[in-house]
């Protein structure tokens, strides 16, 4: 997948921050499971250009985990049955 962004003018030599929040289509469950099962195999390359000149290239590898809020609590096992409600 590819996403294009345009930065506004930045004063040369200044320190700036930039945040991009964008929606992507929901991932299929088998894709999510594949990414969780193979940590750091999901990768991204980011290329930054000024005009047609490449000024920076970032590579990143990702490790995905399922957030606790996404876990179906009915599927969790209790190690101590006395603690089960």
C-alpha positions as a printed Julia matrix, in Angstrom:
85×3 Matrix{Float64}:
   0.0     0.0    0.0
   1.18    3.51  -0.65
   0.19    6.79   0.99
   1.25   10.21  -0.28
   1.48   13.28   1.97
   2.4    16.87   1.25
   4.22   18.93   3.87
   3.73   22.65   4.13
   6.67   25.07   4.17
   9.18   24.55   7.0
  11.67   27.25   7.91
  15.17   25.92   7.11
  17.09   24.91  10.25
  13.94   24.84  12.39
  12.63   21.9   14.42
   9.15   20.78  13.42
   6.78   17.97  14.25
   4.22   16.35  12.01
   1.53   13.79  12.72
  -0.52   11.93  10.14
  -3.6    10.01  11.18
  -5.37    8.19   8.41
  -7.9     5.44   8.1
  -7.06    2.18   6.4
  -9.52   -0.55   5.54
 -10.0    -3.15   8.28
  -7.6    -6.07   8.03
  -8.89   -9.6    7.59
  -8.52  -11.79  10.69
  -6.13  -14.18   8.9
  -3.88  -11.2    8.0
  -3.87  -10.04  11.62
  -3.02  -13.55  12.84
  -0.2   -13.79  10.28
   1.28  -10.48  11.45
   1.07  -11.51  15.13
   2.56  -14.94  14.42
   5.54  -13.45  12.54
   6.88  -10.5   14.55
   9.06   -7.99  12.72
   8.19   -9.41   9.29
   5.76   -6.53   8.65
   7.94   -3.75   7.26
   7.58   -0.24   5.9
   9.72    2.07   3.83
   9.19    5.83   3.99
  10.73    8.09   1.37
  10.96   11.87   1.82
  11.52   14.12  -1.16
  12.1    17.84  -1.64
  11.03   18.43  -5.2
  12.4    15.39  -7.02
  15.37   14.93  -4.65
  15.27   12.09  -2.11
  16.42   13.57   1.21
  15.62   10.74   3.64
  14.65    7.06   3.6
  13.37    5.35   6.77
  12.87    1.61   7.14
  10.87    0.13  10.01
   9.91   -3.36  11.17
   6.83   -3.92  13.3
   5.77   -6.37  15.97
   2.01   -6.51  16.39
   0.18   -7.7   19.48
  -3.54   -7.93  20.09
  -4.71   -5.35  22.62
  -6.45   -6.71  25.7
  -9.62   -4.81  24.77
  -9.77   -6.82  21.51
  -9.58  -10.22  23.23
 -12.85  -12.13  23.57
 -13.0   -12.51  27.36
 -15.26  -15.57  27.08
 -12.36  -17.35  25.36
  -9.93  -16.72  28.24
  -9.1   -19.61  30.54
  -8.75  -19.14  34.27
  -5.79  -20.98  35.78
  -7.45  -21.1   39.18
 -11.11  -22.22  38.84
 -11.82  -20.88  42.33
 -11.27  -17.38  40.94
 -13.76  -17.84  38.1
 -17.08  -16.02  38.51
